[in-house]
Amino acid sequence: MTEPVLRMESVRKTFGESVVLRDVDLEVAPHTVTALIGASGSGKSTLLRCANLLEEIDDGAIWLDGQEITDPRTDADAVRRRIGVVFQAYNLFPHMTVLENVTLAPRRVHGVAREKAEEYARGLLERLGLGAKAQEYPDRLSGGQQQRAAIVRALAVRPRLLLLDEITAALDPELVGEVLDVVRDLKDEGMTMVLATHEMSFAREVADQVCFLEGGVVLERGAPEDLFGDPRQERTRQFLRRIVEAGRL
C-alpha cells in the first residue's frame, strides 16, 4: 500500500474558546488533488496552515511521507522546506523583481547557487507564461500574473506537497481562468496538492477527493462525482443547493 504524502489523524485546533478543527482525519495520496470545500469559517484555511505547521495543533498528529511532523522534536523549518504554499494574497516582495522573488527561497533556504536557481526559475516562469516578466516588479503585473508568480515561487523549491488556499479569491473574474489553468497543468504533471476553494466546478473537475468541511469537521468526503452528484449528508446537500442556485456549479 502506498504511503500517503500527507496524513492527519484526530487533529484538533482551537483559538481561545473557539474550536476551529474537530478531530480531523485526512489522507492525501501521492500525485492526487484533494479539494476542501465549505462555507467561509468552516476550517479550510486553518487545516492548510496546520499541515504546514504555521499553526500548532492542540491534539492529534500529522505525518508527511510517514514522518510525524507534529512531534515536538521535529524541525518545523525543515518540514516547510518540503511544502509549497500559495495564499489568497500574493505576498510578493514589492522591492524585488519576479525573478528575485522566485529565487529567494531556493538560494537562502535551500542553498542553491544563484545560477542554478535562476535557470530553474526562468524555466518555471516560461512554462507559466511569465518568461517575459522575470525582471518586472510585482506592481507592474496584473493580479493573475502576480498569483501565477506566487505559484512559481512555491514550485521553485521543488515541493513534495503544494497547498493552495483560495488562490483565486482576490482575483477579478476574468483572471481566475488563467490561474486555474496552471493548477490543471500541475495536476497533469503529477503534483500532489491540497486546495481550499470556492470554485466548485473547478473542484469537481480537477480533484480526486473532495472534503466538505462544516464547523471544523470533515462532514463528508468522496470522489467528486459522488460528493457533488449524490451527497449523503443533508448539510452537504443544502450547501450544494445554494451553490447551484448561485450559478457556481
N, C-alpha and C positions, 0 to 999 in steps of 0.2 A: 504494500500500500504506500502511495506517495505521501511524503511528509508535507503537511500544509506549510505554505510560506508564512502565513500569519494564523495564529490560533489564540482566541480569547476564551477564558473559562471563568464563569461566575464573576465577571468584572462589575464592580460597584464603584460609583463615583458620586460624591456629594459636594455641594458648595454650601457651607453653613447647614441650615436645616433642610435645604432642598436636595432631594435625591435625583441626580441627573441621569445616571445609568444604574439599572437594577438587574444584577445577576445576568449580565450579557454573555452569551456564548456565541462564538463566531469562528468559522474556519474558512480560509481562503486558499484554494489550491493553486499550484504554480500555473502561470500562463492563463489565468482566468480573470474576469472582471466581476466584482461584486458591487452592486448599486445599493446605496442606502437611501430610502425614501421615507417621507413622513412630513408632518407639519413642522413649521418653524418651532424650535424649542423642544423637539422630540428626542434630542440627544445625538444627532448625527455628527455634528462638528466635534462634540466632546469625545465621541468614540474615536474619531480620527486623531485627535490630539493625544488621547491616551495611548493609541497604538504607536505614536511616535515619541512617547514619553515626555511630551510637552506638558501633560498633566499627570500628576501622580495619582494612581488609583488607591481607593480605600480598602478594597478587598478583591480577591480573585487573583488571576495570573494571566500573563500574556507571553506567548512564545513567538520568536522569529526564527524560522528554519530549525525548529527543535530546541533552541536555546531560550530558557526563561529569562526574558529581558526585564521583568519586574522584580527579579531577585535584587535585594539591596546592594549586593556586591557587583552588580553589572555596571559597566562603564556606559552611561547613557549617551555620551558623545560618540562613542564607537558604534552604538546601535543606530544613532541618527545618520551616521555616515553611510549606512546601508539602505536608508529610506529617503525617497524624494517626496517633497510635499509642495503642493500648489494651493494657495488660498484664494479667497474671493478677491482680496486686494492684491495687486501685483507685487508690491513690496520690492520694487527695483530701486537700487540706489540712484538718485537723480543726478549725482555728480559723476557717475561712471557711465561709459558707453555701454551699449548692449553687450559687446564682446567682453568688456571688463566685468560686467555683472555676471556673465555666464562662467567665466574662468576663475572667479574669485575663490569659490569653494574648492574646486579641484587643485588649485595652486596652494592655498593657505591651509586647507584642512587635510587634503589627501597627499600633499607633497608632490604633485605632478609638475614637471618642468613647464615653464611658460610656453615654449614652442609646441610641446605635445598637447598641452591644454587648449591652446588656441587652434591648433589643427583640428582637434576633435570638435571643439565648439563651432568652428566655421562649417564643418560638415553637418552638424545638427541644425544650425541656423539655415543652411541651404535647403535641407530636407523640409523644414517647416516654413519655407517661403520667406525667410528673413535674411538671406545671404547678403542682400544689398544694404541692410540696416545695421551691420555689425559695428560701424563707427558712429552711429547715431546715438543721441542721448534719449532716455525714455520719454521726455516731454515732446519729442518730435515724432512719436509713434501714435497710432490710433489705439483705442482700448483693446481691440482684438489683437493687434500686433504686440502690445505690451503683455497681454496674457500668454500669447504664444512664446514670447521671450522668457516669461516666468516658467513655462513648461520646459523650455530648452535648458534653463538654469537647473531645474530639478533633474533633468536627464543627464546633465553633464557629469554628474558624479557616478554615473552608471549604477543606478539604484537597483536593489533586489526587489523592492516594492515601491509603488508610486501611489500616494494618497492625494486625492483631488477633492477639495472642499468647495462646492458650489462655484466652480470656476467661471461660470457664465453669468452669475447673479449681478455683477456690476456692469455688464456689457449692454450696449444698445442692441435691440433685436436683430439688426442686420449683421452684427458682428458675431452673434452666437454660433452661426453655422461654421465659420472658419475655425473656431476653436474646437468645436465638436468633431470636425473632420480630423483634427490632429489626434484626438483620442481614438477615433476609429482606426487610424493608421497604426497607433501604438498597440491596439488590441491585435491587429493583423500580424504585428511583429512579435507577439507573444509576451508583451509586458504584463506583469501581474499588477492589477490595480484595484483599489477600493475607492469609490467615488460617492460623495453625497451630492444629490442633485434634485432639482425641481423639474428637470426636463424629462417628463415621464415617457414620452415617445422615444427619446434617445435611450433611456434606461431599458426600455422594452427591447430595443434593437440591439444594443451593444453588450448588455450584461449576461453573464452565465448564471448568476444568482442574484436575486433581489430580496432585500430585507426591509420590511416595513416596521419602522420604529414608532412607538406611541408611549409617551410618558417615561422614556428611558428604558423601555422594554422592547426586545425584538419580538413583536407580537406575531409576526408571520414571516416565513421565508420560503423561497422556492424558485424554480425556473421561471423566467419572465412569462412564458405562455400560461403557466399555471396561476401565478400570483395575479397577473393582470386579467387573465381570462376567466378564472373561476376561483376567486379568493375564498378561503374557508371562514375567516373571521368577519363578523358583522362590521366591526370598526374599519377593517380594511376596505370592505365594500362601500361604506359611507365615504371614506376618503377618496376612493377612486371615482365614485359617482360625482363628487364635487369637481374633481379634475376633468372628467368628461364634460360636465356642464360648462366649465370654463373654457372648453375647447383646447385643452392641453394634452389630450390623449386620443 
